[in-house]
Amino acid sequence: MALSVKSLQVNGAKRSAKPMAVVKPRSVAAKATKYAEELIQTAKNIARPGHGLLAMDESNATCGKRLDSIGLENNVTNRRAYRTILVNTPGLNQYISGAILFEETLYDSTDCGKKFVDVLKSNGIIPGIKVDKGLAPVANFPGETWAMGLEGLDKRCAEYYKAGARFCKWRSVVTIPAGPSAIAARETAYGLARYAAIAQNAGLVPIVEPEILMDGDHDINRTLEVAESIWAETFKYLADNKVIFEGILLKPSMVTPGAEHKNRATPDQVADYTLKMLRRRVPPAVPGIMFLSGGQSEMEATLNLNAMNKTPNPWHVSFSYARALQNSTLKAWQGKPENVKAAQAALLKRAKANSDAQLGKYDPSIESKDASKGMYEKGYVY
Ligand SMILES: O=P(O)(O)OC[C@H]1O[C@](O)(COP(=O)(O)O)[C@@H](O)[C@@H]1O
């Protein structure tokens, strides 16, 4: 129905029938934090073609498991030695745009006496920081967890920025066999959104990571259903919290069947389901989707990423792997100085393979048998 002049009268006062002045959209920068433009630029730099993230932010407990697998004690000296190898890998910046650090590493120096942050920066790799404080059980919902760390997060983020970090990560965990209950799902989504708002206000690009664990015997449709619901709720709260979508990055799990399901999915199926989920739930304003590997084998993680990049996407679809980048590196190292070069060659090989996959150009014929060994551990508690 066309509006008559009469219908434009409000409380007896006649409003002008003239078309209203066009309201100029405020620039993204005017909306929120003073860091808006910087955040957008940082996110773009991270999400640039052929590049992904090296997740080397294992908490001490998780790092301990990794070191244990090669018979090394979990102490600060061994963690530093291992991480020194990673950041000193020559040529890593051809494929890696940013590295996520654990707090211990952010303030630490490599075995060569140079700050980790400075080594990364001088190699053109942006330092990032894990800012959640780990997982705690959700009372009354057995098997479900929530991520701690919001208290004092603003001050910590300000310190991390001063120390050289320009992006950060918060990992919440969703379980399918034990849930997800409405309470745990809300906690995940709301916690991620509050974290993202706080991080942006301190100049850090937040990586939003609701990891949906692979545990379970459910089929791929069930994973799709859960992923769609978690991301819908996460984006609702991100919007409510006025988070600048152009200045965030996502770290989703790929959509796969549960690890104990009778059928495995092919890379094309994983790509099809995962992209379907992303197209339905993630606005194109988000610059980068940086997947976690979640216990997939090195090769599986690369093949799945490659399949997703066979056709153009609205986002930069890439990787932020820990295990799927580091597994063969750790194995090659074995804690021995004489193996450092071999360990670095292994990391560079995985980084290049995933960089190729980011461009949809990965050739799996370069791989050894070892790269196809899965790393999933049933019921693994991080
Ligand atoms: O040490 P935490 O906090 O339990 O996190 C475990 C790991 O999960 C990740 O988010 C994803 O790692 P994967 O690629 O190995 O699944 C890493 O960044 C992190 O090291």
The ligand as a Tripos MOL2 file, in Angstrom:
@<TRIPOS>MOLECULE
LIG
   20    20     1     0     0
SMALL
NO_CHARGES

@<TRIPOS>ATOM
      1 O1         46.3020  -26.9040   24.2120 O.co2     1 LIG1
      2 P1         44.8720  -26.6910   24.0870 P.3       1 LIG1
      3 O2         44.4270  -25.4030   24.6260 O.co2     1 LIG1
      4 O3         44.1100  -27.7890   24.6760 O.co2     1 LIG1
      5 O4         44.5160  -26.6340   22.5330 O.3       1 LIG1
      6 C1         44.7180  -27.7360   21.6950 C.3       1 LIG1
      7 C2         44.9820  -27.3080   20.2620 C.3       1 LIG1
      8 O5         43.8020  -27.0840   19.5760 O.3       1 LIG1
      9 C3         44.0410  -26.1880   18.4890 C.3       1 LIG1
     10 O6         43.1800  -25.1100   18.6290 O.3       1 LIG1
     11 C4         43.8010  -26.9110   17.1900 C.3       1 LIG1
     12 O7         44.7620  -27.9310   17.0740 O.3       1 LIG1
     13 P2         44.6570  -29.1080   16.0200 P.3       1 LIG1
     14 O8         44.8550  -28.5140   14.6650 O.co2     1 LIG1
     15 O9         45.7450  -30.0490   16.4020 O.co2     1 LIG1
     16 O10        43.2950  -29.7080   16.1810 O.co2     1 LIG1
     17 C5         45.4930  -25.7060   18.6390 C.3       1 LIG1
     18 O11        45.6350  -24.3460   18.3110 O.3       1 LIG1
     19 C6         45.7980  -26.0500   20.0530 C.3       1 LIG1
     20 O12        47.1470  -26.2860   20.2210 O.3       1 LIG1
@<TRIPOS>BOND
     1     1     2 2
     2     2     3 1
     3     2     4 1
     4     2     5 1
     5     5     6 1
     6     6     7 1
     7     7     8 1
     8     7    19 1
     9     8     9 1
    10     9    10 1
    11     9    11 1
    12     9    17 1
    13    11    12 1
    14    12    13 1
    15    13    14 2
    16    13    15 1
    17    13    16 1
    18    17    18 1
    19    17    19 1
    20    19    20 1
@<TRIPOS>SUBSTRUCTURE
     1 LIG1         1 GROUP 0 **** ****
